């Protein structure tokens, strides 16, 4: 997992540096023009592949060496509401598949298995804009619609009730990351790198927390009206 995160971050930085020199300064304030403009507001569709994982807590250290990440799908939308030229609120709503895998470990009695959750998630982020770059962080809440568990070639649907073998519907966490805005053929695009840290134990039996890394491209469309924006004083 750490290796994949490092590779992703390195590729992201190379991408950012390349575009820094190749793009125009369109996202920077223009002299004498932006003094009275409201902060920009964007709507962006989301369609990304995410690298999801499960954390089993301190009580299940024997699973740490056996766990593997799972590839998931994220589809939905993100809305950036500009408050000031340098600060925005970002709300998102999307469907995402989460989960993780375990490699077989005969000596530890761990069978090969995979767990997948089909989830609706909605984070609310505070975003600080610094030129083309931005930093954002905030809480998220999720609802597990359904899920599957597969082991030894047998797959079964997860149950979301109150018995010891069931899972929890509601999940909460924190998301944090950074991004960079540029253009592709005059179309505004944002490269977003974010990590989601689940805080809720989703299992009624053992410790189990959702964690995932997301590296995505957002093709943005500017919102015509911005009810939350404030004008700069001239």
Rosetta blueprint (number, residue, H / E / L):
1 X L
2 X H
3 X H
4 X H
5 X H
6 X H
7 X H
8 X H
9 X H
10 X H
11 X H
12 X H
13 X H
14 X H
15 X H
16 X H
17 X H
18 X H
19 X H
20 X H
21 X H
22 X H
23 X L
24 X L
25 X L
26 X L
27 X L
28 X L
29 X L
30 X L
31 X L
32 X L
33 X L
34 X H
35 X H
36 X H
37 X L
38 X L
39 X L
40 X L
41 X L
42 X E
43 X E
44 X E
45 X E
46 X E
47 X E
48 X E
49 X E
50 X E
51 X E
52 X E
53 X E
54 X E
55 X E
56 X L
57 X L
58 X H
59 X H
60 X H
61 X H
62 X H
63 X H
64 X H
65 X H
66 X H
67 X E
68 X E
69 X L
70 X E
71 X E
72 X E
73 X E
74 X E
75 X E
76 X E
77 X E
78 X E
79 X E
80 X E
81 X E
82 X E
83 X E
84 X E
85 X L
86 X L
87 X E
88 X E
89 X E
90 X E
91 X E
92 X E
93 X E
94 X E
95 X E
96 X E
97 X E
98 X E
99 X E
100 X E
101 X E
102 X E
103 X L
104 X L
105 X E
106 X L
107 X L
108 X L
109 X L
110 X E
111 X L
112 X L
113 X E
114 X E
115 X E
116 X E
117 X E
118 X E
119 X E
120 X E
121 X E
122 X E
123 X E
124 X E
125 X E
126 X E
127 X E
128 X E
129 X E
130 X E
131 X L
132 X L
133 X E
134 X E
135 X E
136 X E
137 X E
138 X E
139 X E
140 X E
141 X E
142 X E
143 X E
144 X E
145 X E
146 X E
147 X E
148 X E
149 X E
150 X E
151 X E
152 X L
153 X L
154 X E
155 X E
156 X E
157 X E
158 X L
159 X L
160 X L
161 X L
162 X L
163 X L
164 X L
165 X L
166 X L
167 X E
168 X L
169 X L
170 X E
171 X E
172 X E
173 X E
174 X E
175 X E
176 X E
177 X E
178 X E
179 X E
180 X E
181 X E
182 X E
183 X E
184 X E
185 X L
186 X L
187 X E
188 X E
189 X E
190 X E
191 X E
192 X E
193 X E
194 X E
195 X E
196 X E
197 X E
198 X E
199 X L
200 X L
201 X L
202 X L
203 X E
204 X L
205 X L
206 X L
207 X L
208 X L
209 X E
210 X E
211 X E
212 X E
213 X E
214 X E
215 X E
216 X E
217 X E
218 X E
219 X E
220 X E
221 X E
222 X E
223 X L
224 X L
225 X L
226 X L
227 X L
228 X L
229 X L
230 X L
231 X L
232 X L
233 X L
234 X L
